[in-house]
Amino acid sequence: MKKILLLMLLSLPLVSMTTGVKKTSSVYICTGPKSTVYHSNPKCRGLNRCSGEIKAISLADAKEMGRRACKICYK
């Protein structure tokens, strides 16, 4: 029983580190014709006036599309 608890406690930091990586690798964009920004959060107020659909894509894809980081959610 002690070994199981010890193993669980040691693996906890590894789980939290991998979830942080996933958060930063996907971003949110508006598919509207005038959109040029990517966001870290789909609820960002910069997306309120999105005329298209809000989609999750990878950060690399967003940069490849020529998009820049949102000034509101990437302070």
N, C-alpha and C positions, 0 to 999 in steps of 0.2 A: 504494500500500500504506500509506503514511504517513497519507494522508487517511482511509482506512478505520479505522485504529487510533485516530486522533484522534476521529473521529466516535463510535466505540464508547465511548471513555473519557468523552466529553462526555454521552452518553446514559445512562450508568450511574446517575448520581444521579437522573435522572428516573424510571427504572424502580423504584428503591428507594423513592422518594416515593409512587408510585402504589400499591405493595403495602401501605404503611402505612395508606393511606386505606381500603383494602378490609377490613383487619383490624378497624378500629374501627367500621365501619358494620354489621357483623353480630355478633349476640350469640346466646347459647344459653339456652334456657329448658326447664324441665321442664313437661310438659303435665298433670301430676297436679293433682287438684282443689284442693289446699292451697298450691300453688306461687305465690309472689309476687315472685320474684327473677329477674334476668337475669345471665348469667355471660359473661366474656370468653373463657373456655376451656372446651371440652367435657369436659375431664378434671379440672375443678375438683372438689375434694373436697366442695364444697357440693352437688354433683349426685349424690353416692353413694347417697343415700336416695330418689332420684326414683322415685315410684310409677308414673309415666307414661312417655312417650317423650321423649327429648331432641331438640329441634328447633332449627335455626338460623333466626333471623328478623332483620329489620333492627332497629337500635337505636330508630328512630322508632316502629316497631310495638310494641316492648316497652314503651316509655314511654307510648304511647297506651293500652295494656292496663292501665296503672297499676302496672307493675312497677318495683321499685327495683334499684339496683346491688348485687351481692353484696359483702359485707364481707370475704370471703376473697380473691377474685381482683381486686378493685378497691381495693387499699390505696393 
